[in-house]
């Protein structure tokens, strides 16, 4: 049985509508009822697709997720719609009218590109994945702008397109792949394909890519969404050597200035926690300059300053207490401050936040909330207590 083909029939579509929103606890009863009138395999396929659609809501939104088709890997590996939309709009602003999307997966990026008005050739070598991408283009009314082709991306002629987008597979049989040359296809091949593009190119890579692996003629951009780092992108056809941190929603982009590392200084009244995209892009110095601050430790990405400055690139906290690491002292201080809600953050500490919270607040009480930072200050294990500005 071909699950996708059967789900695309009138009977399959009707079943998908009927099982929409089925709670896990109700699946057995729903399956038992539906199997009286429909093939058991089709009912199982519809319920499985309903589960995937529920998981996909976080990435694609409820409206699109309930119309699209997914595979387990497709839900896991596809780009979040907000990130794909940002990237597509940037390509559109660069004058891109047509693009070859290599390693398209279930078509999430192709959908965003088509909605930006870009004609897309979406390529994937896996027949089942390509079929899902084709079904999604049709389901969202974008089939006229998206051509899906089942092929090896390394053999596709992209010369007739303005731009190339490559999203290499970064997972193998043992999990995540950290060596860019072990991507499928390898990063070196993707870079050469990008350099051949007539107008622009974008390569999606893991946010942990070493900076030394970034080609000199590429712009490197790290993107976070809602504070979570989602990906890094190597851009060709923009500003060679540029480094950028982009925060969504927004977008807000911080462009690197090539500043030296900030000076280490004593802890001031305020502590700034840079966004993950800022840290990954090594642009902490740019944020420190913006807020007039320095580092609390040469190896820790916490910025401290004496004054509060608004910045979208870091979360500011007002620090009320600084003390050497001591569970006993922290517990006494929290009791004195009547803290009942404690947020534990750490950087440069091996202590597990949940374990510490249980020790210092075994029975949470008190009307106040606080944040404690487990970190190092000038090399010494330290606790900083404060609250968000």
C-alpha positions as CSV (number, residue, x, y, z in Angstrom):
1,X,0.0,0.0,0.0
2,X,1.2,3.5,-0.9
3,X,0.2,5.6,2.1
4,X,0.5,8.9,0.4
5,X,-1.3,7.9,-2.8
6,X,-4.1,6.4,-0.8
7,X,-4.4,9.5,1.4
8,X,-4.7,11.6,-1.7
9,X,-7.9,9.8,-2.9
10,X,-11.3,11.1,-2.0
11,X,-11.7,8.4,0.7
12,X,-8.3,9.2,2.1
13,X,-8.9,12.9,2.2
14,X,-12.3,12.3,3.9
15,X,-10.6,10.2,6.5
16,X,-8.0,12.8,7.2
17,X,-10.7,15.4,7.8
18,X,-12.5,12.9,10.2
19,X,-9.4,12.1,12.3
20,X,-8.2,15.7,12.5
21,X,-7.3,16.7,16.1
22,X,-7.7,13.1,17.5
23,X,-6.1,13.0,20.9
24,X,-3.6,10.1,21.5
25,X,-5.8,8.7,24.2
26,X,-8.7,8.4,21.7
27,X,-6.8,6.9,18.8
28,X,-7.7,3.3,19.6
29,X,-11.4,4.0,19.9
30,X,-11.4,6.1,16.7
31,X,-9.4,3.4,14.8
32,X,-11.8,0.7,15.9
33,X,-14.8,2.6,14.7
34,X,-13.4,3.7,11.4
35,X,-12.1,0.2,10.5
36,X,-15.7,-1.0,10.3
37,X,-16.1,1.1,7.1
38,X,-12.5,1.7,5.8
39,X,-9.4,-0.5,5.1
40,X,-7.4,-0.9,8.3
41,X,-4.2,0.2,6.6
42,X,-5.8,3.4,5.3
43,X,-7.1,4.2,8.8
44,X,-3.7,3.7,10.3
45,X,-2.1,5.9,7.6
46,X,-4.7,8.7,8.3
47,X,-4.1,8.6,12.0
48,X,-0.3,8.6,11.5
49,X,-0.6,11.6,9.3
50,X,-2.8,13.3,11.8
51,X,-0.2,12.8,14.5
52,X,2.5,14.3,12.2
53,X,0.3,17.3,11.3
54,X,-0.1,18.0,15.0
55,X,3.6,17.9,15.5
56,X,4.1,20.2,12.5
57,X,1.9,23.0,13.8
58,X,4.9,24.4,15.8
59,X,6.9,24.8,12.6
60,X,4.2,25.6,10.0
61,X,1.2,27.0,11.9
62,X,-2.1,25.3,12.2
63,X,-3.6,26.4,8.9
64,X,-0.8,25.0,6.7
65,X,0.0,22.0,8.9
66,X,-3.5,20.7,8.6
67,X,-3.4,20.8,4.8
68,X,0.2,19.5,4.2
69,X,1.6,16.0,4.2
70,X,4.5,14.9,6.3
71,X,7.0,12.1,6.9
72,X,8.6,11.7,10.4
73,X,11.9,12.9,9.1
74,X,10.3,15.7,7.3
75,X,8.7,17.1,10.4
76,X,12.0,16.8,12.3
77,X,14.3,18.3,9.7
78,X,12.2,20.9,7.8
79,X,12.8,24.6,8.3
80,X,10.5,26.5,10.6
81,X,8.2,28.6,8.4
82,X,9.2,31.9,9.9
83,X,12.9,31.3,9.1
84,X,12.1,30.0,5.6
85,X,10.0,33.1,5.0
86,X,12.8,35.5,6.1
87,X,15.3,33.7,3.9
88,X,12.9,33.8,0.9
89,X,12.2,37.5,1.4
90,X,15.9,38.2,1.5
91,X,16.5,36.4,-1.8
92,X,13.5,38.2,-3.4
93,X,15.1,41.5,-2.3
94,X,18.3,40.4,-4.1
95,X,16.4,40.2,-7.3
96,X,16.0,36.5,-7.4
97,X,13.1,35.4,-9.6
98,X,13.9,31.7,-10.1
99,X,15.8,29.3,-7.8
100,X,16.9,25.7,-7.7
101,X,16.1,24.2,-4.2
102,X,18.5,21.3,-3.8
103,X,17.7,18.7,-1.1
104,X,14.2,20.1,-0.9
105,X,12.8,17.6,1.6
106,X,9.1,17.8,2.0
107,X,9.1,21.3,0.4
108,X,9.0,23.7,3.4
109,X,11.6,26.1,1.9
110,X,10.1,25.8,-1.6
111,X,6.7,26.8,-0.2
112,X,8.2,30.0,1.4
113,X,10.1,30.8,-1.8
114,X,7.0,30.3,-4.0
115,X,4.9,32.5,-1.7
116,X,7.6,35.2,-2.2
117,X,6.9,35.0,-5.9
118,X,10.0,33.0,-6.8
119,X,9.8,30.1,-9.4
120,X,11.3,27.0,-7.8
121,X,12.8,23.8,-9.0
122,X,12.6,21.5,-5.9
123,X,14.9,18.5,-6.1
124,X,15.2,15.5,-3.8
125,X,16.6,12.0,-4.6
126,X,14.3,10.1,-2.3
127,X,11.1,9.2,-4.3
128,X,8.8,9.2,-1.2
129,X,10.1,12.6,-0.1
130,X,9.8,14.1,-3.5
131,X,6.2,12.8,-3.7
132,X,5.4,14.5,-0.4
133,X,6.9,17.8,-1.6
134,X,4.8,17.6,-4.8
135,X,1.6,16.9,-2.7
136,X,2.4,19.9,-0.5
137,X,2.8,22.2,-3.4
138,X,-0.5,21.1,-4.8
139,X,-2.2,21.2,-1.4
140,X,-1.2,24.9,-0.9
141,X,-2.0,26.0,-4.4
142,X,1.6,26.5,-5.4
143,X,2.0,23.8,-8.0
144,X,2.4,26.4,-10.8
145,X,5.5,27.9,-9.1
146,X,7.0,24.7,-7.8
147,X,8.4,22.0,-10.0
148,X,9.4,18.9,-8.0
149,X,12.0,16.6,-9.5
150,X,13.2,13.3,-8.2
151,X,17.0,13.3,-8.9
152,X,20.5,13.3,-7.5
153,X,21.1,17.0,-6.7
154,X,24.8,16.6,-7.8
155,X,23.6,15.8,-11.3
156,X,21.1,18.7,-11.8
157,X,21.8,21.5,-14.2
158,X,21.0,24.8,-12.3
159,X,22.3,27.1,-15.0
160,X,18.8,28.3,-16.0
161,X,18.1,29.7,-12.5
162,X,19.0,32.9,-10.8
163,X,19.9,31.3,-7.5
164,X,20.7,28.1,-5.7
165,X,19.6,27.0,-2.2
166,X,21.2,23.9,-0.8
167,X,20.1,22.2,2.5
168,X,22.4,19.2,2.9
169,X,21.4,16.3,5.0
170,X,23.1,16.7,8.4
171,X,21.9,13.5,10.0
172,X,23.2,10.0,9.6
173,X,22.5,6.6,11.1
174,X,24.3,7.7,14.3
175,X,22.6,11.1,14.6
176,X,23.8,14.6,13.9
177,X,26.8,15.1,11.6
178,X,29.2,17.7,12.7
179,X,31.8,17.5,10.0
180,X,30.6,19.7,7.1
181,X,32.4,17.4,4.6
182,X,30.3,14.5,5.9
183,X,27.1,16.4,4.9
184,X,25.1,14.9,2.0
185,X,26.1,16.4,-0.3
186,X,29.4,17.6,1.2
187,X,29.8,21.3,2.0
188,X,32.6,21.7,-0.5
189,X,30.3,20.6,-3.3
190,X,27.5,22.9,-2.2
191,X,30.0,25.8,-2.1
192,X,31.0,25.2,-5.7
193,X,27.4,24.9,-6.7
194,X,26.7,28.2,-5.0
195,X,29.6,30.0,-6.7
196,X,28.2,29.0,-10.1
197,X,24.8,30.7,-9.4
198,X,24.2,33.7,-11.7
199,X,22.8,36.0,-9.0
200,X,22.9,34.6,-5.5
201,X,23.0,31.4,-3.4
202,X,22.3,30.3,0.2
203,X,23.6,27.2,1.9
204,X,21.9,26.1,5.1
205,X,24.4,24.7,7.6
206,X,24.4,23.7,11.2
207,X,24.6,26.6,13.6
208,X,27.7,24.9,15.2
209,X,29.7,25.2,12.0
210,X,33.3,26.2,12.8
211,X,34.0,29.8,11.7
212,X,37.2,28.6,10.0
213,X,35.0,26.4,7.8
214,X,33.2,29.4,6.3
215,X,34.6,30.3,2.8
216,X,36.2,33.7,2.6
217,X,33.9,34.7,-0.2
218,X,30.7,34.0,1.7
219,X,28.6,35.9,4.2
220,X,27.8,33.9,7.3
221,X,24.5,34.5,9.1
222,X,23.2,32.9,12.3
223,X,19.4,33.0,12.7
224,X,17.4,32.6,15.9
225,X,13.7,32.6,16.3
226,X,12.1,33.4,19.6
227,X,15.5,33.2,21.2
228,X,16.3,29.7,19.9
229,X,19.2,29.4,17.4
230,X,17.8,27.6,14.3
231,X,20.4,27.6,11.6
232,X,23.4,29.3,10.0
233,X,23.3,30.3,6.3
234,X,26.3,30.9,4.0
235,X,25.3,33.6,1.5
236,X,27.0,34.1,-1.9
237,X,26.4,37.3,-3.9
238,X,26.1,39.5,-0.9
239,X,29.1,40.9,1.1
240,X,32.0,38.5,1.2
241,X,33.4,37.9,4.7
242,X,30.5,39.6,6.4
243,X,29.2,38.1,9.7
244,X,25.6,38.7,10.7
245,X,23.3,37.7,13.6
246,X,19.6,37.9,12.8
247,X,16.8,37.6,15.3
248,X,13.2,36.7,14.5
249,X,10.6,37.9,14.8
250,X,11.6,41.2,13.3
251,X,13.9,40.7,11.6
252,X,16.6,42.4,13.5
253,X,20.1,42.0,12.1
254,X,23.4,42.8,13.8
255,X,26.3,43.1,11.4
256,X,29.8,42.4,12.6
257,X,32.4,45.2,12.8
258,X,35.4,43.0,13.4
259,X,35.8,44.3,17.0
260,X,38.4,42.8,19.4
261,X,37.1,40.8,22.4
262,X,35.6,43.0,25.1
263,X,37.7,43.8,28.2
264,X,36.9,41.9,31.4
265,X,35.6,44.2,34.2
266,X,33.9,43.9,37.6
267,X,30.3,43.0,37.7
268,X,28.2,46.2,37.5
269,X,24.5,46.8,38.2
270,X,23.3,45.1,35.0
271,X,24.0,41.8,33.3
272,X,23.3,41.2,29.6
273,X,22.6,37.7,28.3
274,X,23.2,37.9,24.5
275,X,20.9,36.1,22.1
276,X,22.2,32.7,21.0
277,X,22.7,33.9,17.4
278,X,24.9,36.7,18.7
279,X,27.0,34.2,20.6
280,X,27.3,31.7,17.7
281,X,28.3,34.5,15.3
282,X,31.0,35.8,17.7
283,X,29.4,39.2,17.8
284,X,29.3,39.6,21.6
285,X,31.8,42.5,21.3
286,X,29.3,44.4,19.1
287,X,26.6,44.1,21.8
288,X,29.1,45.0,24.6
289,X,30.0,48.2,22.6
290,X,26.3,49.0,22.2
291,X,25.5,48.8,25.9
292,X,28.9,50.2,27.1
293,X,29.9,47.1,28.9
294,X,32.5,44.4,29.3
295,X,32.7,40.7,30.0
296,X,32.5,39.2,33.5
297,X,35.1,36.6,32.5
298,X,37.3,36.2,29.4
299,X,35.6,32.8,28.6
300,X,32.0,33.6,29.4
301,X,29.5,35.4,27.1
302,X,27.9,37.5,29.8
303,X,28.2,41.2,29.5
304,X,28.0,43.6,32.5
305,X,27.5,47.3,32.6
306,X,26.7,50.1,35.1
307,X,23.8,51.5,33.1
308,X,20.7,49.9,31.5
309,X,20.6,50.2,27.7
310,X,17.8,48.8,25.6
311,X,19.0,46.3,22.9
312,X,17.2,43.6,21.0
313,X,20.3,41.5,20.9
314,X,20.5,40.7,24.6
315,X,18.2,40.3,27.7
316,X,19.1,42.7,30.5
317,X,19.0,41.8,34.2
318,X,19.4,44.0,37.2
319,X,21.9,42.3,39.6
320,X,21.1,42.6,43.3
321,X,23.7,40.2,44.8
322,X,27.0,38.7,43.9
323,X,28.3,35.8,46.1
324,X,30.7,32.9,45.8
325,X,29.2,29.6,44.8
326,X,27.5,28.2,48.0
327,X,24.2,26.3,48.1
328,X,23.8,27.2,51.8
329,X,24.3,30.9,51.3
330,X,22.0,31.0,48.3
331,X,19.3,29.2,50.2
332,X,19.5,31.6,53.1
333,X,19.4,34.6,50.7
334,X,16.3,33.3,48.9
335,X,14.6,32.8,52.2
336,X,15.5,36.4,53.3
337,X,14.2,37.8,50.0
338,X,11.0,35.7,50.2
339,X,11.7,34.2,46.8
340,X,9.2,31.5,45.7
341,X,9.9,31.3,42.0
342,X,13.5,30.9,40.9
343,X,14.9,30.8,37.4
344,X,18.3,29.2,37.2
345,X,20.7,30.0,34.3
346,X,24.2,28.9,33.9
347,X,27.2,29.4,31.7
348,X,30.6,28.0,32.7
349,X,29.2,25.9,35.5
350,X,28.7,22.1,35.7
351,X,25.9,22.4,38.2
352,X,22.5,21.2,37.0
353,X,19.8,23.9,37.3
354,X,17.0,21.6,38.4
355,X,19.2,19.9,41.0
356,X,20.2,23.3,42.5
357,X,16.6,24.5,42.5
358,X,15.5,21.5,44.5
359,X,18.2,22.1,47.0
360,X,17.6,25.8,47.6
361,X,13.8,25.8,47.2
362,X,12.7,22.3,48.4
363,X,9.3,23.8,49.3
364,X,8.8,26.9,47.2
365,X,7.2,29.7,49.2
366,X,7.2,33.5,49.1
367,X,5.7,36.0,46.7
368,X,8.9,37.1,44.9
369,X,10.7,35.8,41.8
370,X,14.4,35.9,41.1
371,X,17.0,34.7,38.6
372,X,20.3,33.2,39.6
373,X,23.2,32.9,37.3
374,X,25.7,30.2,37.9
375,X,28.9,31.3,36.2
376,X,32.5,32.4,36.7
377,X,33.6,36.0,37.4
378,X,37.3,36.5,36.7
379,X,37.8,32.7,36.9
380,X,36.0,32.2,40.2
381,X,32.7,30.2,40.5
382,X,30.1,32.8,41.3
383,X,26.4,33.3,41.8
384,X,24.7,36.4,40.6
385,X,21.2,37.1,41.8
386,X,18.8,39.5,40.0
387,X,15.7,39.9,37.9
388,X,14.9,40.9,34.3
389,X,14.7,44.6,33.6
